[in-house]
Amino acid sequence: MRALRFLLLISSMFLGTRSISQQAICGFDFVNQHLRKSPDYVQKLAATEYKIQQDVERIIKTRAQFQNLNILPGPVYEIPVVVHVIAPSGSPVGWVNPSDLQIQEAIDRLSADFAATSTRSVGASTPIKFTLAKRTQDCNASTGIVRVSGSGVPGYDANGVVVPGSPASVTGADNEAIRSLSFWQNNLAYNIWVVWKIAADVPAGTFVGGYANLPLETTYYPASVKEGMMIIASQLISSSSTTLTHELGHAFGLYHTFEGGDQTNCPPVTDGTNCTTIGDKVCDTDPVKSLLQGGACAILNTDPNPCYNNNPYNGIQKNIMGYGGCLDRFTAGQSARMIAALNIARAGLMTSVASTPPPATTVKANTTQAPLNNSLNNVTSIGPWNVTLGSLTYQSYGFVDDDEQFYQDNSCNFGTTLSSASSPTLTVTTGGNNQQTCKAWIDFNNNGTFDSDELILNSNTPAGTGVYSHAAQIPSEKLSAAGTAKNQLLRMRVRADFINNSNFGPGGALLVGQTEDFWVSIEGALPVIFTGVSAKIKTDKLLVNWTTESETNNDHFFVEASFDGENFARIAKVDSKAANGTSLSSLSYNIAIANTGTVVSLGAALVTIFSLFSFRRNRRWMLTMLIAAGIFIACQKRGQTGVDSSDNNIKYIRIAQVDKDGSVKFSRVVSVISQ
């Protein structure tokens, strides 16, 4: 045992990117303490935390409901990132100019750490994949890597960038000045700035390897706030460094495992009921000291943890959100919290398509009705805040908090596909103390002009109302009309202005408001027409049947189960019976699944035609909650919220149809009949 400890201790000395006398630490604590000096920030953080914890509870409950089922791997949230390399002049000691290949390898390691598929990641899987952006806001192709010189920012060449909140004695470049050199909007991609050095007031023998901030609910992070993380180049490219993964953990809502403690003092110990409110706010991460200087590598899982009643460390000493080397895992609770933070505070990144190349054909320009600069100079919060339609969930902030941009053309990166058989609802929120008029148009005939009959929303904020949701249903007759262009990228325009200017049209100048454009595509023909879905439980087997009237380019189906009608998990996969995925004949599918999710049998036959059921969803964000097998790990600090064992039968079923190109559509949701 002593020999093993000695080997572990010696090996830990070589894991850092610098010698044992120089250990990388995180600048999160400096940033967090600096931000907390603002009462407004504290209030907004508390509001965000409340919603994150609510979503964590929902995720835990859903996991408990599905824990006895054999769950198929679900889809992954794909998050676009852009890496800004800020180069100093010359070659100062410590500067490593990362190549494109090294940056790609770093992003791949990051994704593997989250997925727990790398050789150094053995913990719970988190279904988030990071991808270098492939298109810019103006629809140009991109590598997701931007290289600029930082030499023009005072202090950068000499000392790098200063961690926000540092004392005046710490000299270097201003954090915001460095970010302003190169920045992509917060909704489009997550920004990663790579610098040669980070200046901070740190303990001897340490240096700050990177820093990031906690997410706030999207309304609180306007475009004027250049949000993202900083990392030293040497930490980014090192195959043994987990700094990038650690900082993205903060970006998705995680605190340090030693939150509230340090190298000497233990963090607060929960009493079994308050693990979501103290420490790192995660219930399956035991309290632990900061194990700086490679201490984690020499600690065995069976060693007593002095911060948790001398219970075994059980892996907490190697958590990625800690210090000490040999860091190789997230917990199931941390995974749930990161997904909740994504849902609550970074949802805009889920609807960005910046991780895919620009389309071959872009949205047709509208030159005759171009928005013009506001006619008044009054600075107000008037303008669209949030826009939702179909799979589009776009976070916006109004004119003043969008850097006073009177027009934002999002038609390359943000939009949605609609079924011509649906009647979707467009919702636009506005806020502030002023009444507003909100209007929206879709260029249905794709002639490059918004005609009078293409107005789909015209709404006024009621008197005395602050935040207000303007909503309008788009009739299916409009989407399916002969004159509506199908399977093309159409321009949608949303405008909001002070109510005194309620007569504005799709172009020209507003008084003090804002205009935003998006893309919309309307499917002309459904790849699969569902004509019947039914499900029942009989003798402990779940029997699911569905029929299709026709199939085009269909690859396979997933049977998805739910206990509440909102959170679905995949429990079976069935290949299309159509030759090459296409059939003009009606097909029937039958599958028997044990109530534990095990497939017993399935079959297919030609049948008669019934009624039409088909729903369109974005192919990447098809599930309300991703349920991944193997991550149902019990909390160590307290019991997870469970489900009534007397009522553990699946309640709802839907069929997910997957095209050969990966896009997904859903059948209607049906109740499961018990026999």
C-alpha positions as CSV (number, residue, x, y, z in Angstrom):
1,M,0.0,0.0,0.0
2,R,2.8,2.4,0.9
3,A,4.6,1.6,-2.4
4,L,1.4,2.3,-4.3
5,R,0.9,5.7,-2.5
6,F,4.5,6.6,-3.3
7,L,4.1,5.8,-7.0
8,L,0.9,7.8,-7.1
9,L,2.5,10.8,-5.4
10,I,5.5,10.7,-7.7
11,S,3.3,10.4,-10.8
12,S,1.2,13.3,-9.7
13,M,4.3,15.5,-9.8
14,F,4.4,15.2,-13.6
15,L,0.7,15.7,-14.4
16,G,0.7,19.5,-14.5
17,T,1.8,21.6,-17.4
18,R,4.4,23.2,-15.2
19,S,6.6,21.9,-12.4
20,I,5.2,20.8,-9.0
21,S,6.1,24.3,-7.7
22,Q,3.7,25.8,-10.1
23,Q,0.1,24.4,-9.9
24,A,-2.7,25.7,-12.1
25,I,-5.7,27.0,-10.1
26,C,-9.0,28.4,-11.3
27,G,-9.9,32.1,-11.3
28,F,-13.6,31.4,-10.7
29,D,-13.5,32.4,-7.0
30,F,-12.0,35.8,-7.9
31,V,-14.6,36.4,-10.6
32,N,-17.5,35.1,-8.5
33,Q,-16.5,37.3,-5.5
34,H,-16.1,40.3,-7.7
35,L,-19.5,39.9,-9.3
36,R,-21.2,39.3,-5.9
37,K,-20.3,42.9,-4.9
38,S,-23.3,43.9,-7.0
39,P,-26.7,43.5,-5.2
40,D,-28.3,43.3,-8.7
41,Y,-26.1,40.4,-9.7
42,V,-26.7,38.6,-6.4
43,Q,-30.5,38.9,-7.0
44,K,-30.3,37.7,-10.5
45,L,-28.0,34.8,-9.5
46,A,-30.5,33.7,-6.8
47,A,-33.4,33.8,-9.3
48,T,-31.4,31.7,-11.8
49,E,-30.4,29.3,-9.0
50,Y,-34.0,28.8,-8.0
51,K,-35.0,27.8,-11.5
52,I,-31.9,25.5,-11.9
53,Q,-32.8,23.7,-8.7
54,Q,-36.4,23.3,-9.9
55,D,-35.2,21.7,-13.1
56,V,-32.7,19.5,-11.2
57,E,-35.6,18.2,-9.2
58,R,-37.5,17.4,-12.4
59,I,-34.5,15.6,-13.9
60,I,-33.9,13.6,-10.7
61,K,-37.6,12.6,-10.6
62,T,-37.5,11.6,-14.3
63,R,-34.4,9.5,-13.8
64,A,-36.0,7.7,-10.9
65,Q,-39.1,7.0,-12.9
66,F,-37.0,5.4,-15.7
67,Q,-34.4,3.6,-13.5
68,N,-35.9,0.2,-14.0
69,L,-36.1,0.5,-17.8
70,N,-33.5,-0.4,-20.4
71,I,-33.0,3.1,-21.9
72,L,-31.4,3.5,-25.3
73,P,-28.8,6.3,-25.6
74,G,-30.5,9.6,-26.3
75,P,-29.4,12.4,-28.6
76,V,-26.8,14.9,-27.5
77,Y,-27.0,18.7,-27.1
78,E,-24.5,20.1,-29.6
79,I,-23.1,23.4,-28.4
80,P,-21.1,25.5,-30.9
81,V,-18.0,27.2,-29.6
82,V,-15.6,29.8,-31.0
83,V,-12.0,30.0,-29.9
84,H,-10.4,33.4,-30.0
85,V,-6.6,33.2,-29.9
86,I,-5.2,36.5,-28.5
87,A,-1.5,36.6,-29.5
88,P,1.1,38.7,-27.9
89,S,3.9,40.3,-29.8
90,G,7.1,38.4,-29.9
91,S,7.5,35.2,-28.0
92,P,7.3,35.8,-24.3
93,V,8.2,33.0,-21.9
94,G,5.2,30.7,-21.6
95,W,3.5,31.6,-24.8
96,V,2.5,28.7,-27.0
97,N,0.7,29.5,-30.2
98,P,-1.8,26.7,-30.5
99,S,-2.3,25.2,-34.0
100,D,-5.8,24.6,-35.4
101,L,-5.2,20.9,-34.9
102,Q,-4.3,21.3,-31.3
103,I,-7.4,23.4,-30.7
104,Q,-9.6,20.8,-32.4
105,E,-8.0,18.1,-30.2
106,A,-8.7,20.2,-27.1
107,I,-12.4,20.5,-28.0
108,D,-12.5,16.8,-28.7
109,R,-11.1,16.1,-25.2
110,L,-13.6,18.4,-23.7
111,S,-16.5,16.6,-25.3
112,A,-15.1,13.2,-24.3
113,D,-14.7,14.4,-20.7
114,F,-18.4,15.4,-20.7
115,A,-19.4,12.2,-22.3
116,A,-17.2,10.1,-20.0
117,T,-15.7,8.4,-23.0
118,S,-12.1,9.5,-22.7
119,T,-9.4,7.5,-21.0
120,R,-9.2,10.0,-18.2
121,S,-13.0,10.3,-17.6
122,V,-14.6,7.5,-15.6
123,G,-17.6,9.3,-14.1
124,A,-21.2,10.1,-15.1
125,S,-22.0,11.0,-18.7
126,T,-23.3,14.4,-19.6
127,P,-25.0,14.5,-23.1
128,I,-23.3,17.8,-24.2
129,K,-21.0,17.9,-27.2
130,F,-18.9,20.9,-28.1
131,T,-18.3,21.7,-31.7
132,L,-16.2,24.4,-33.3
133,A,-18.5,26.8,-35.1
134,K,-18.7,26.4,-38.9
135,R,-20.6,29.5,-39.8
136,T,-20.5,33.2,-38.7
137,Q,-23.5,35.4,-37.9
138,D,-23.4,36.8,-41.5
139,C,-23.5,33.2,-43.0
140,N,-19.8,33.0,-44.0
141,A,-18.0,29.7,-43.5
142,S,-15.7,29.5,-40.4
143,T,-13.3,27.2,-38.7
144,G,-14.5,28.4,-35.3
145,I,-11.1,29.7,-34.7
146,V,-10.3,33.5,-34.8
147,R,-6.7,34.8,-34.4
148,V,-6.1,38.4,-33.4
149,S,-3.3,40.4,-31.9
150,G,-3.6,41.6,-28.3
151,S,-0.6,43.9,-28.5
152,G,-2.7,47.0,-28.8
153,V,-4.3,46.5,-25.4
154,P,-2.1,48.2,-22.8
155,G,-0.4,45.7,-20.4
156,Y,-1.1,42.5,-22.5
157,D,2.3,41.9,-23.9
158,A,3.9,42.4,-20.4
159,N,1.5,40.6,-18.1
160,G,-1.4,39.1,-20.0
161,V,-5.0,39.6,-19.0
162,V,-6.0,40.6,-15.4
163,V,-8.6,38.5,-13.6
164,P,-11.7,40.7,-12.9
165,G,-11.7,41.9,-9.3
166,S,-8.0,41.7,-8.8
167,P,-6.4,44.4,-6.6
168,A,-4.8,47.5,-8.3
169,S,-1.3,46.0,-7.6
170,V,-2.0,43.4,-10.3
171,T,-1.1,44.9,-13.7
172,G,-2.0,43.7,-17.2
173,A,-4.7,44.0,-19.8
174,D,-8.3,44.7,-19.0
175,N,-10.5,41.7,-19.3
176,E,-13.3,43.5,-21.3
177,A,-10.7,45.1,-23.6
178,I,-9.3,41.7,-24.5
179,R,-12.8,40.2,-25.1
180,S,-13.7,43.2,-27.3
181,L,-10.9,42.3,-29.7
182,S,-13.0,39.4,-31.0
183,F,-16.5,38.4,-29.8
184,W,-19.4,36.4,-31.2
185,Q,-22.9,37.0,-29.9
186,N,-23.8,35.0,-26.8
187,N,-26.7,33.1,-28.5
188,L,-24.6,32.1,-31.5
189,A,-21.6,30.3,-29.8
190,Y,-19.9,30.0,-26.5
191,N,-16.8,32.2,-26.5
192,I,-13.4,30.8,-25.4
193,W,-10.5,33.3,-25.3
194,V,-7.0,31.8,-25.4
195,V,-4.4,34.1,-23.9
196,W,-0.7,33.8,-23.2
197,K,-0.9,34.6,-19.5
198,I,-3.4,35.4,-16.8
199,A,-2.4,37.9,-14.1
200,A,-3.9,37.5,-10.6
201,D,-3.0,37.8,-6.9
202,V,-2.5,34.1,-6.1
203,P,-0.7,32.0,-3.5
204,A,2.9,31.3,-4.0
205,G,3.5,28.3,-6.3
206,T,0.3,28.7,-8.2
207,F,-1.0,30.4,-11.3
208,V,-4.5,31.0,-12.8
209,G,-4.9,28.6,-15.7
210,G,-8.4,29.9,-16.6
211,Y,-11.6,31.4,-15.4
212,A,-15.3,31.4,-16.3
213,N,-18.5,32.7,-14.6
214,L,-21.7,31.0,-13.6
215,P,-24.6,31.2,-16.1
216,L,-27.4,33.6,-15.5
217,E,-30.9,33.2,-16.9
218,T,-30.6,34.4,-20.4
219,T,-32.5,37.6,-19.9
220,Y,-29.8,38.8,-17.5
221,Y,-26.9,38.4,-20.0
222,P,-27.6,40.9,-22.8
223,A,-25.4,41.1,-25.9
224,S,-23.5,44.0,-24.3
225,V,-22.0,41.5,-21.9
226,K,-19.3,39.6,-23.7
227,E,-19.8,36.3,-22.0
228,G,-17.4,33.3,-22.1
229,M,-14.2,32.0,-20.5
230,M,-10.4,32.7,-20.5
231,I,-7.8,30.0,-20.6
232,I,-4.0,30.0,-21.0
233,A,-2.8,28.5,-24.2
234,S,-0.5,26.0,-22.6
235,Q,-3.4,24.7,-20.5
236,L,-5.7,24.4,-23.5
237,I,-3.3,22.2,-25.6
238,S,-2.0,20.0,-22.7
239,S,-3.4,16.5,-23.0
240,S,-3.1,16.1,-19.2
241,S,-4.8,19.4,-18.2
242,T,-8.5,19.4,-17.3
243,T,-8.6,23.2,-17.1
244,L,-10.9,23.6,-20.1
245,T,-13.3,21.0,-18.8
246,H,-13.2,22.5,-15.3
247,E,-14.0,26.0,-16.6
248,L,-16.9,24.7,-18.8
249,G,-18.2,23.1,-15.7
250,H,-18.5,26.5,-14.1
251,A,-20.0,27.9,-17.3
252,F,-22.7,25.3,-16.9
253,G,-23.5,26.0,-13.3
254,L,-21.0,24.0,-11.3
255,Y,-19.2,25.3,-8.2
256,H,-15.9,23.9,-6.8
257,T,-16.4,20.7,-4.8
258,F,-14.6,22.5,-1.9
259,E,-17.0,25.5,-2.2
260,G,-17.0,27.2,1.2
261,G,-13.7,25.6,2.2
262,D,-10.1,25.7,1.3
263,Q,-6.9,23.6,1.7
264,T,-7.1,23.8,5.5
265,N,-10.8,24.1,6.2
266,C,-13.6,21.8,5.2
267,P,-16.7,23.1,3.3
268,P,-20.0,23.1,5.2
269,V,-21.4,19.6,5.9
270,T,-25.0,19.1,4.9
271,D,-27.6,17.7,7.3
272,G,-29.3,15.7,4.6
273,T,-31.9,18.3,3.7
274,N,-29.9,21.4,2.6
275,C,-27.4,19.9,0.0
276,T,-29.0,22.1,-2.7
277,T,-28.4,25.3,-0.9
278,I,-24.9,25.1,0.6
279,G,-21.5,24.0,-0.6
280,D,-21.4,23.2,-4.3
281,K,-25.3,22.7,-4.3
282,V,-25.0,19.2,-5.6
283,C,-26.2,16.3,-3.5
284,D,-23.9,13.5,-4.6
285,T,-20.6,15.3,-4.2
286,D,-19.3,14.8,-0.6
287,P,-17.6,17.9,1.0
288,V,-13.9,17.8,0.5
289,K,-10.9,20.1,1.0
290,S,-9.0,21.8,-1.8
291,L,-6.4,19.1,-2.5
292,L,-3.8,21.4,-4.2
293,Q,-0.2,20.3,-5.0
294,G,-1.1,16.9,-6.3
295,G,-2.7,15.6,-3.2
296,A,-5.6,13.9,-5.0
297,C,-3.4,11.5,-6.8
298,A,-2.0,9.9,-3.6
299,I,-5.5,9.5,-2.0
300,L,-7.2,6.1,-2.4
301,N,-11.0,5.8,-2.7
302,T,-11.1,3.9,0.5
303,D,-9.1,6.5,2.5
304,P,-11.2,8.4,5.2
305,N,-12.5,11.8,4.2
306,P,-12.0,14.1,7.2
307,C,-14.6,16.5,5.7
308,Y,-17.4,13.8,5.7
309,N,-17.3,12.0,9.0
310,N,-14.3,10.0,7.9
311,N,-16.4,8.1,5.3
312,P,-14.3,6.9,2.3
313,Y,-13.4,9.4,-0.3
314,N,-15.2,7.2,-2.8
315,G,-13.8,9.2,-5.8
316,I,-14.7,12.8,-4.7
317,Q,-11.0,13.6,-4.5
318,K,-10.7,13.1,-8.2
319,N,-13.7,15.2,-9.2
320,I,-13.0,17.5,-12.2
321,M,-14.4,20.5,-10.2
322,G,-11.8,20.0,-7.5
323,Y,-8.0,20.6,-7.3
324,G,-5.1,18.2,-6.9
325,G,-4.3,16.4,-10.1
326,C,-5.7,13.0,-11.4
327,L,-9.1,14.6,-11.9
328,D,-11.2,12.4,-14.0
329,R,-14.9,12.5,-13.3
330,F,-18.2,14.3,-12.9
331,T,-21.0,12.8,-10.8
332,A,-24.6,12.1,-11.8
333,G,-25.7,15.1,-9.7
334,Q,-23.3,17.4,-11.5
335,S,-24.5,16.1,-14.8
336,A,-28.1,16.9,-13.9
337,R,-27.1,20.4,-12.7
338,M,-25.3,21.1,-16.0
339,I,-28.3,20.0,-18.1
340,A,-30.6,22.1,-15.9
341,A,-28.3,25.1,-16.3
342,L,-28.3,24.5,-20.1
343,N,-32.1,24.4,-20.1
344,I,-32.6,27.5,-17.9
345,A,-29.6,29.8,-18.7
346,R,-28.0,28.7,-22.0
347,A,-31.0,27.5,-24.1
348,G,-30.1,29.9,-26.9
349,L,-27.1,27.9,-27.7
350,M,-29.3,24.8,-28.3
351,T,-31.1,26.4,-31.2
352,S,-28.1,27.9,-32.9
353,V,-27.0,26.1,-36.0
354,A,-23.5,27.7,-36.0
355,S,-22.0,24.2,-35.6
356,T,-23.2,23.3,-39.1
357,P,-21.8,24.7,-42.4
358,P,-23.6,27.6,-44.1
359,P,-26.6,26.5,-46.2
360,A,-26.1,26.2,-50.0
361,T,-29.0,28.7,-50.5
362,T,-29.4,31.5,-48.0
363,V,-32.6,33.4,-47.0
364,K,-33.6,35.7,-49.8
365,A,-32.6,39.3,-49.0
366,N,-35.3,42.0,-48.5
367,T,-33.8,45.2,-50.0
368,T,-37.0,47.1,-50.5
369,Q,-38.1,47.0,-46.9
370,A,-34.8,47.3,-45.1
371,P,-34.9,48.4,-41.5
372,L,-33.4,51.8,-40.9
373,N,-31.8,53.4,-37.8
374,N,-34.3,54.6,-35.1
375,S,-35.7,58.1,-35.8
376,L,-35.2,59.1,-32.1
377,N,-32.1,58.9,-30.0
378,N,-33.9,57.9,-26.8
379,V,-32.2,54.9,-25.3
380,T,-34.8,52.4,-24.2
381,S,-35.4,48.7,-23.5
382,I,-38.0,48.5,-26.2
383,G,-37.8,45.7,-28.7
384,P,-38.2,41.9,-28.8
385,W,-36.9,40.0,-25.8
386,N,-37.6,36.3,-26.5
387,V,-38.9,34.7,-29.7
388,T,-40.3,31.1,-29.8
389,L,-41.8,29.3,-32.7
390,G,-41.6,25.5,-33.3
391,S,-38.1,24.5,-32.2
392,L,-36.8,28.1,-32.2
393,T,-36.1,29.4,-28.7
394,Y,-34.2,32.7,-29.1
395,Q,-33.2,34.9,-26.2
396,S,-33.2,38.6,-27.0
397,Y,-32.9,41.7,-24.9
398,G,-34.3,44.8,-26.6
399,F,-32.6,47.7,-28.2
400,V,-30.5,49.1,-25.2
401,D,-29.2,45.7,-24.0
402,D,-28.4,44.5,-27.5
403,D,-25.7,47.1,-27.8
404,E,-28.2,49.6,-29.3
405,Q,-28.5,47.5,-32.5
406,F,-31.7,48.6,-34.2
407,Y,-31.5,45.6,-36.5
408,Q,-30.3,42.0,-36.0
409,D,-30.3,39.7,-38.9
410,N,-30.4,36.2,-37.5
411,S,-31.7,34.6,-40.7
412,C,-28.6,32.5,-41.2
413,N,-28.3,30.9,-37.7
414,F,-31.7,31.0,-36.0
415,G,-35.0,29.6,-37.2
416,T,-37.3,26.6,-37.4
417,T,-38.9,24.1,-39.7
418,L,-42.7,23.9,-39.6
419,S,-45.1,21.2,-40.9
420,S,-47.6,22.5,-43.4
421,A,-50.2,20.4,-41.5
422,S,-49.6,22.2,-38.2
423,S,-50.9,25.4,-36.7
424,P,-47.9,26.6,-34.7
425,T,-47.9,29.6,-32.3
426,L,-45.4,32.4,-32.5
427,T,-44.7,34.0,-29.1
428,V,-42.7,37.2,-28.7
429,T,-42.0,38.7,-25.2
430,T,-41.4,42.4,-24.6
431,G,-40.6,44.1,-21.3
432,G,-39.8,47.3,-19.6
433,N,-42.1,50.1,-18.3
434,N,-43.4,51.2,-21.7
435,Q,-46.3,49.8,-23.7
436,Q,-45.2,48.3,-27.0
437,T,-46.6,47.3,-30.3
438,C,-45.2,44.0,-31.7
439,K,-45.6,42.7,-35.2
440,A,-44.2,39.8,-37.3
441,W,-44.2,38.8,-40.9
442,I,-43.2,35.7,-42.9
443,D,-42.4,36.0,-46.6
444,F,-44.6,33.0,-47.5
445,N,-44.2,33.3,-51.2
446,N,-40.5,34.0,-51.0
447,N,-40.5,37.0,-53.3
448,G,-38.2,39.1,-51.1
449,T,-41.0,41.4,-49.9
450,F,-43.4,41.2,-46.9
451,D,-46.8,41.6,-48.4
452,S,-49.8,42.9,-46.4
453,D,-51.3,39.4,-46.2
454,E,-48.1,38.0,-44.7
455,L,-48.5,39.8,-41.4
456,I,-48.8,37.0,-38.7
457,L,-48.7,38.9,-35.5
458,N,-50.0,42.4,-34.5
459,S,-50.3,42.9,-30.7
460,N,-50.2,45.7,-28.2
461,T,-48.9,45.5,-24.6
462,P,-51.9,46.1,-22.2
463,A,-51.8,49.2,-20.1
464,G,-50.0,48.8,-16.8
465,T,-48.2,45.6,-18.0
466,G,-44.4,45.1,-17.8
467,V,-43.2,41.8,-19.4
468,Y,-45.8,40.6,-21.8
469,S,-46.1,37.7,-24.2
470,H,-47.5,38.6,-27.6
471,A,-48.8,35.4,-29.3
472,A,-50.5,34.5,-32.5
473,Q,-51.3,31.1,-34.1
474,I,-50.3,30.6,-37.7
475,P,-53.1,28.8,-39.4
476,S,-52.3,25.5,-41.2
477,E,-54.2,26.9,-44.2
478,K,-51.6,29.6,-44.6
479,L,-48.7,27.1,-44.3
480,S,-50.3,24.6,-46.8
481,A,-51.6,27.2,-49.3
482,A,-50.6,26.7,-52.9
483,G,-48.8,30.1,-53.0
484,T,-46.6,29.3,-50.0
485,A,-43.0,28.3,-50.9
486,K,-42.3,24.8,-49.5
487,N,-38.9,23.4,-48.4
488,Q,-37.2,26.7,-48.8
489,L,-35.6,29.1,-46.3
490,L,-38.1,32.0,-45.8
491,R,-37.5,35.2,-44.0
492,M,-39.4,35.9,-40.8
493,R,-39.3,39.5,-39.4
494,V,-40.2,40.5,-35.8
495,R,-40.4,44.2,-34.8
496,A,-41.4,45.9,-31.6
497,D,-41.6,49.7,-30.9
498,F,-43.2,52.2,-28.6
499,I,-47.0,52.0,-28.8
500,N,-47.2,55.6,-30.0
501,N,-45.8,54.4,-33.3
502,S,-48.2,51.4,-33.7
503,N,-48.6,52.0,-37.5
504,F,-45.1,50.9,-38.5
505,G,-44.7,48.4,-41.3
506,P,-42.1,45.7,-42.1
507,G,-39.4,48.2,-43.2
508,G,-38.1,51.7,-42.6
509,A,-37.2,53.3,-39.2
510,L,-38.8,52.7,-35.9
511,L,-38.9,55.3,-33.1
512,V,-36.9,53.6,-30.4
513,G,-37.5,49.9,-31.1
514,Q,-35.7,47.0,-32.7
515,T,-36.1,44.6,-35.6
516,E,-35.0,40.9,-35.7
517,D,-35.0,38.5,-38.7
518,F,-35.1,34.7,-38.6
519,W,-35.5,31.8,-41.1
520,V,-38.5,29.5,-41.4
521,S,-38.8,26.5,-43.6
522,I,-42.2,24.9,-44.3
523,E,-42.3,21.2,-45.2
524,G,-44.3,20.5,-48.3
525,A,-44.6,16.8,-47.8
526,L,-44.2,14.7,-44.6
527,P,-41.6,12.0,-44.8
528,V,-43.9,9.7,-42.8
529,I,-47.6,9.9,-42.3
530,F,-48.7,8.2,-39.1
531,T,-52.2,6.7,-39.3
532,G,-52.6,5.2,-35.9
533,V,-50.6,4.8,-32.7
534,S,-51.8,2.7,-29.7
535,A,-50.2,1.2,-26.6
536,K,-51.4,-1.1,-23.8
537,I,-49.9,-3.1,-20.9
538,K,-51.0,-6.7,-20.8
539,T,-49.5,-9.4,-18.6
540,D,-46.5,-7.2,-17.7
541,K,-45.7,-6.5,-21.4
542,L,-46.0,-3.1,-23.1
543,L,-47.6,-3.7,-26.5
544,V,-47.1,-0.8,-29.0
545,N,-48.7,-0.7,-32.4
546,W,-48.5,2.0,-35.1
547,T,-49.2,2.3,-38.8
548,T,-47.9,4.6,-41.5
549,E,-49.8,5.6,-44.6
550,S,-46.6,6.3,-46.6
551,E,-42.9,6.7,-45.9
552,T,-40.2,8.7,-47.7
553,N,-36.5,8.5,-46.9
554,N,-37.3,6.9,-43.6
555,D,-34.5,5.2,-41.7
556,H,-35.9,4.0,-38.4
557,F,-38.3,4.6,-35.5
558,F,-37.8,5.0,-31.7
559,V,-40.5,4.0,-29.3
560,E,-40.4,6.6,-26.5
561,A,-42.0,6.2,-23.1
562,S,-43.1,8.7,-20.4
563,F,-44.6,8.7,-17.0
564,D,-45.8,12.3,-17.1
565,G,-46.4,13.1,-20.8
566,E,-43.6,15.6,-20.9
567,N,-40.3,13.8,-20.3
568,F,-39.7,11.0,-22.8
569,A,-37.0,8.3,-23.0
570,R,-36.2,5.9,-25.8
571,I,-36.9,2.3,-25.0
572,A,-36.8,0.6,-28.4
573,K,-35.5,1.1,-31.9
574,V,-37.4,-0.3,-34.9
575,D,-36.0,-0.2,-38.5
576,S,-38.2,1.0,-41.3
577,K,-39.8,-1.9,-43.2
578,A,-40.0,0.2,-46.4
579,A,-37.6,-0.7,-49.2
580,N,-34.8,1.9,-49.1
581,G,-37.0,3.8,-46.6
582,T,-39.7,4.7,-49.1
583,S,-43.2,3.1,-49.5
584,L,-46.5,4.3,-50.9
585,S,-48.3,1.4,-49.2
586,S,-49.5,1.4,-45.6
587,L,-47.3,-0.5,-43.1
588,S,-48.0,-1.7,-39.7
589,Y,-45.5,-2.0,-36.8
590,N,-46.0,-4.1,-33.7
591,I,-43.6,-4.4,-30.8
592,A,-43.8,-6.1,-27.4
593,I,-41.6,-4.7,-24.6
594,A,-41.3,-6.0,-21.1
595,N,-42.3,-3.5,-18.5
596,T,-38.5,-3.2,-17.8
597,G,-37.9,-1.9,-21.3
598,T,-36.7,-5.2,-22.8
599,V,-37.8,-5.9,-26.4
600,V,-39.7,-9.2,-26.6
601,S,-40.8,-9.3,-30.2
602,L,-41.8,-7.1,-33.1
603,G,-43.4,-7.4,-36.5
604,A,-44.7,-5.5,-39.5
605,A,-47.4,-6.0,-42.1
606,L,-49.5,-4.1,-44.7
607,V,-52.6,-2.7,-43.2
608,T,-55.4,-0.2,-44.1
609,I,-55.1,3.6,-43.8
610,F,-56.4,5.5,-40.8
611,S,-56.0,9.2,-39.7
612,L,-53.0,11.5,-39.9
613,F,-50.8,12.2,-36.9
614,S,-47.4,13.9,-37.4
615,F,-45.5,16.5,-35.5
616,R,-42.3,18.3,-36.5
617,R,-39.4,18.9,-34.0
618,N,-35.8,20.1,-34.4
619,R,-33.7,17.0,-35.0
620,R,-31.1,17.7,-32.3
621,W,-33.3,18.8,-29.4
622,M,-36.1,16.2,-29.7
623,L,-36.3,15.2,-26.1
624,T,-37.5,17.3,-23.3
625,M,-35.0,15.5,-21.1
626,L,-32.2,13.3,-22.1
627,I,-32.1,10.1,-20.1
628,A,-28.7,8.2,-20.5
629,A,-28.2,4.7,-19.3
630,G,-25.7,4.2,-16.5
631,I,-26.0,7.5,-14.8
632,F,-28.6,6.7,-12.2
633,I,-26.2,7.0,-9.3
634,A,-27.8,7.5,-5.9
635,C,-27.1,10.7,-3.9
636,Q,-24.7,10.3,-1.1
637,K,-25.7,13.5,0.8
638,R,-29.5,12.8,0.7
639,G,-32.0,10.5,-1.0
640,Q,-33.2,11.5,-4.4
641,T,-36.8,12.2,-5.1
642,G,-38.4,9.0,-6.2
643,V,-41.7,7.7,-7.6
644,D,-44.5,5.8,-6.1
645,S,-43.5,2.1,-6.4
646,S,-47.2,1.2,-6.6
647,D,-47.7,3.2,-9.8
648,N,-44.6,2.4,-11.9
649,N,-46.2,1.6,-15.2
650,I,-45.4,3.7,-18.3
651,K,-48.3,6.1,-18.9
652,Y,-47.6,7.6,-22.3
653,I,-46.0,6.5,-25.6
654,R,-45.0,8.3,-28.8
655,I,-43.1,7.3,-31.9
656,A,-40.1,9.2,-33.1
657,Q,-39.4,8.8,-36.8
658,V,-35.9,9.5,-38.0
659,D,-35.1,10.4,-41.6
660,K,-32.0,9.2,-43.4
661,D,-30.5,12.7,-42.8
662,G,-31.1,12.4,-39.1
663,S,-34.0,14.8,-38.7
664,V,-36.8,13.6,-36.4
665,K,-40.6,13.9,-36.4
666,F,-43.0,12.7,-33.8
667,S,-46.4,10.9,-33.7
668,R,-49.0,12.2,-31.4
669,V,-48.7,11.2,-27.7
670,V,-51.1,8.4,-26.7
671,S,-52.0,7.1,-23.3
672,V,-51.1,3.5,-22.4
673,I,-54.1,1.4,-21.6
674,S,-53.7,-1.2,-18.8
675,Q,-55.5,-4.5,-19.2
